[in-house]
């Protein structure tokens, strides 16, 4: 349902259908709660009936029901909605996917490399004991440097993998992506600790599971989609080169719309 509604963003009625489906889930959970409270298995003797009449038991059952509902909705938003945004990215321009994946994975590589070589100061030890502040700095450094490398490859080698965006966009995306990638990894580690598991799956032994290889994409994907739809649409010329946008004005100053693109 969320995949379908996300892939049809321009259909105004989808928001209404999405809300109806969500309310259906809420009603279904409430019906399950009522049936649970009325089930005959809890009414076999007077002792169990007295337990049912206690306010504490009823409140606990309601809390468990609401928590189950919230976790179910969170799972849809956390996985289905974000992956749908990634698919929209692919339909919009496949090369955006290569930029997104490379920047996110370079943030992981930078954190791992700098953490192994220089890591001494713990960062969020209660959530991810192996993370260090030096590793976080490495994630920002390598991710931003990768943005510059993508700009160089797209403009001077080949644009088959990367778009011909100005250097300001690549540096900005690289820096911000490192921030979101780090907190995506921390969020996934926090969820695993809450669930009491070490690895999300056994698909990739030694790597924490397949989801651990993709966790750094969860928060960057929504940001990338917002950034592309806000700053990049309708600004590409026939050669695939970006003309002017708000972020260029921020970096290079006010530019007249008819003036040529700034030389980077």
C-alpha positions as CSV (number, residue, x, y, z in Angstrom):
1,X,0.0,0.0,0.0
2,X,2.7,2.5,0.9
3,X,4.8,1.4,-2.1
4,X,1.8,2.1,-4.3
5,X,0.9,5.4,-2.7
6,X,4.5,6.7,-2.9
7,X,4.9,5.8,-6.5
8,X,1.8,7.7,-7.4
9,X,2.6,11.0,-5.5
10,X,0.8,13.1,-8.1
11,X,-2.6,11.4,-7.5
12,X,-4.3,13.6,-4.9
13,X,-6.7,10.8,-3.9
14,X,-3.9,8.5,-2.8
15,X,-3.5,10.5,0.4
16,X,-7.2,9.8,1.2
17,X,-6.8,6.1,0.3
18,X,-3.7,5.9,2.5
19,X,-5.5,7.4,5.5
20,X,-8.4,5.0,5.0
21,X,-6.0,2.0,5.0
22,X,-4.3,3.3,8.1
23,X,-7.6,3.7,9.9
24,X,-8.5,0.2,8.8
25,X,-5.3,-1.1,10.5
26,X,-6.2,0.8,13.7
27,X,-9.8,-0.6,13.7
28,X,-8.5,-4.1,13.1
29,X,-6.1,-3.8,16.1
30,X,-9.0,-2.5,18.3
31,X,-11.2,-5.4,17.2
32,X,-8.3,-7.8,18.1
33,X,-8.1,-6.1,21.5
34,X,-11.8,-6.5,22.2
35,X,-11.8,-10.2,21.1
36,X,-8.8,-10.8,23.3
37,X,-10.6,-9.2,26.3
38,X,-13.8,-11.3,25.6
39,X,-12.1,-14.6,24.9
40,X,-13.6,-17.5,26.9
41,X,-10.2,-18.9,27.7
42,X,-9.8,-16.2,30.4
43,X,-13.1,-17.0,32.1
44,X,-12.6,-20.6,33.2
45,X,-12.8,-19.8,36.9
46,X,-13.4,-17.0,39.3
47,X,-9.8,-16.3,39.9
48,X,-9.2,-15.5,36.3
49,X,-12.3,-13.5,36.2
50,X,-11.0,-11.3,39.0
51,X,-7.8,-10.8,37.1
52,X,-9.8,-9.6,34.1
53,X,-11.6,-7.1,36.3
54,X,-8.4,-5.5,37.5
55,X,-7.6,-2.1,36.0
56,X,-3.9,-2.9,35.8
57,X,-4.5,-5.9,33.5
58,X,-6.8,-4.0,31.2
59,X,-4.4,-1.1,31.0
60,X,-1.5,-3.5,30.2
61,X,-3.5,-5.2,27.5
62,X,-4.3,-1.8,25.9
63,X,-0.7,-0.7,26.1
64,X,0.5,-3.9,24.4
65,X,-2.1,-3.5,21.7
66,X,-1.1,0.1,21.0
67,X,2.6,-0.7,21.1
68,X,2.0,-3.5,18.5
69,X,0.1,-1.0,16.3
70,X,2.9,1.6,16.5
71,X,5.6,-1.0,15.8
72,X,3.7,-2.2,12.8
73,X,3.2,1.3,11.4
74,X,6.9,2.2,12.1
75,X,8.0,-0.9,10.2
76,X,6.0,0.2,7.2
77,X,7.4,3.7,7.3
78,X,11.0,2.6,8.1
79,X,11.3,0.0,5.3
80,X,8.5,0.3,2.7
81,X,8.3,4.0,2.5
82,X,12.0,4.6,2.3
83,X,12.6,1.9,-0.3
84,X,9.7,3.3,-2.3
85,X,11.5,6.7,-2.3
86,X,14.6,4.9,-3.6
87,X,12.6,3.4,-6.4
88,X,11.3,6.9,-7.3
89,X,14.9,8.0,-7.4
90,X,15.7,5.3,-9.9
91,X,12.8,6.2,-12.1
92,X,13.7,9.9,-12.0
93,X,17.4,9.3,-13.0
94,X,19.3,6.1,-12.4
95,X,22.6,7.9,-11.9
96,X,21.2,9.4,-8.7
97,X,21.2,5.9,-7.3
98,X,24.9,5.5,-8.0
99,X,25.6,8.8,-6.3
100,X,23.5,7.9,-3.3
101,X,25.0,4.4,-2.8
102,X,28.6,5.5,-3.3
103,X,28.4,8.4,-0.9
104,X,26.6,6.3,1.8
105,X,29.0,3.4,1.5
106,X,32.1,5.7,1.5
107,X,30.8,7.1,4.8
108,X,30.9,3.6,6.2
109,X,34.3,3.0,4.7
110,X,35.7,6.2,6.1
111,X,34.3,5.5,9.6
112,X,35.8,2.0,9.5
113,X,39.2,3.1,8.1
114,X,39.7,6.1,10.4
115,X,38.3,4.1,13.4
116,X,40.8,1.3,12.8
117,X,43.8,3.6,12.3
118,X,43.1,6.5,14.8
119,X,40.1,5.5,16.8
120,X,40.5,6.0,20.6
121,X,37.6,8.1,21.8
122,X,34.2,6.3,22.0
123,X,31.2,7.8,20.3
124,X,27.7,6.6,21.5
125,X,29.3,3.7,23.4
126,X,25.9,2.6,24.8
127,X,24.5,2.1,21.3
128,X,27.5,1.1,19.2
129,X,30.6,0.3,21.3
130,X,32.9,0.1,18.3
131,X,32.2,3.6,17.0
132,X,34.7,6.3,17.7
133,X,34.8,10.1,17.2
134,X,37.8,9.7,14.9
135,X,35.8,7.3,12.8
136,X,32.9,9.8,12.6
137,X,35.4,12.4,11.3
138,X,36.7,9.9,8.8
139,X,33.2,9.4,7.5
140,X,32.8,13.1,6.8
141,X,36.3,13.4,5.2
142,X,36.0,10.4,2.9
143,X,32.4,11.1,2.0
144,X,33.1,14.7,1.1
145,X,36.2,13.7,-0.8
146,X,34.2,11.1,-2.7
147,X,31.8,13.9,-3.7
148,X,34.7,15.8,-5.2
149,X,35.9,12.6,-7.0
150,X,32.4,12.1,-8.5
151,X,32.5,15.6,-9.8
152,X,35.9,15.1,-11.4
153,X,34.9,11.8,-13.0
154,X,31.6,13.2,-14.3
155,X,33.1,16.3,-15.8
156,X,36.5,15.1,-17.0
157,X,36.2,11.3,-17.6
158,X,32.7,10.1,-18.2
159,X,29.2,10.9,-17.0
160,X,28.0,7.3,-17.5
161,X,27.7,6.8,-13.7
162,X,27.5,10.3,-12.3
163,X,25.6,13.4,-13.2
164,X,27.3,16.6,-14.3
165,X,26.4,18.6,-11.3
166,X,28.4,21.6,-10.1
167,X,31.1,21.0,-7.5
168,X,29.0,22.8,-4.8
169,X,26.3,20.2,-5.1
170,X,28.6,17.2,-4.8
171,X,30.5,18.7,-1.8
172,X,27.2,19.6,-0.1
173,X,25.7,16.2,-0.7
174,X,28.8,14.4,0.4
175,X,29.0,16.3,3.7
176,X,25.3,16.1,4.5
177,X,25.1,12.4,3.5
178,X,27.9,11.6,5.9
179,X,25.8,13.1,8.7
180,X,22.7,11.1,7.8
181,X,24.6,7.9,7.1
182,X,26.2,7.9,10.6
183,X,22.9,8.5,12.3
184,X,21.3,5.8,10.1
185,X,23.8,3.3,11.4
186,X,23.3,4.4,15.0
187,X,19.5,4.1,14.6
188,X,19.8,0.6,13.2
189,X,22.2,-0.4,16.0
190,X,19.7,1.1,18.6
191,X,16.9,-1.0,17.1
192,X,18.9,-4.2,17.3
193,X,19.8,-3.5,20.9
194,X,16.2,-2.9,21.8
195,X,15.4,-6.2,20.1
196,X,18.2,-8.0,21.9
197,X,19.9,-9.2,18.7
198,X,23.5,-8.8,17.4
199,X,22.9,-9.3,13.7
200,X,19.9,-8.4,11.6
201,X,20.2,-11.6,9.6
202,X,22.6,-14.4,8.7
203,X,22.7,-13.6,4.9
204,X,26.1,-12.0,5.2
205,X,28.0,-13.7,8.1
206,X,30.5,-11.4,9.8
207,X,28.8,-8.3,8.5
208,X,25.8,-8.1,10.7
209,X,23.4,-9.2,8.0
210,X,22.2,-7.8,4.7
211,X,20.3,-5.0,6.4
212,X,23.6,-3.8,8.1
213,X,25.0,-3.2,4.6
214,X,22.1,-1.0,3.7
215,X,21.3,0.7,7.0
216,X,23.4,3.8,6.0
217,X,20.9,4.5,3.2
218,X,17.8,4.8,5.4
219,X,18.0,8.5,6.3
220,X,20.0,9.7,3.3
221,X,17.3,8.5,0.9
222,X,14.5,10.8,2.1
223,X,17.0,13.7,2.2
224,X,18.2,13.0,-1.3
225,X,14.6,12.9,-2.6
226,X,13.8,16.2,-1.0
227,X,17.0,17.8,-2.2
228,X,16.5,16.7,-5.8
229,X,12.9,17.7,-6.0
230,X,13.6,21.1,-4.3
231,X,16.8,22.2,-6.0
232,X,17.5,20.1,-9.1
233,X,14.3,19.7,-11.2
234,X,14.0,21.7,-14.4
235,X,17.6,22.9,-14.2
236,X,19.3,20.4,-16.5
237,X,20.2,21.5,-20.0
238,X,20.5,19.2,-23.0
239,X,24.0,18.2,-22.1
240,X,22.9,17.0,-18.6
241,X,24.6,20.0,-17.0
242,X,23.0,21.8,-14.1
243,X,22.4,25.5,-14.6
244,X,21.4,27.6,-11.6
245,X,19.7,26.7,-8.4
246,X,19.3,28.1,-4.8
247,X,22.3,26.2,-3.5
248,X,24.5,27.7,-6.3
249,X,23.4,31.1,-5.3
250,X,24.3,30.3,-1.7
251,X,27.8,29.3,-2.7
252,X,28.5,31.6,-5.5
253,X,26.3,34.7,-4.9
254,X,23.3,36.1,-6.8
255,X,23.2,35.0,-10.5
256,X,20.9,36.4,-13.2
257,X,18.8,33.6,-14.7
258,X,20.0,34.3,-18.2
259,X,23.6,34.4,-17.2
260,X,25.9,31.4,-18.1
261,X,26.5,28.9,-15.4
262,X,29.5,29.7,-13.1
263,X,32.8,28.0,-14.0
264,X,33.7,25.5,-11.3
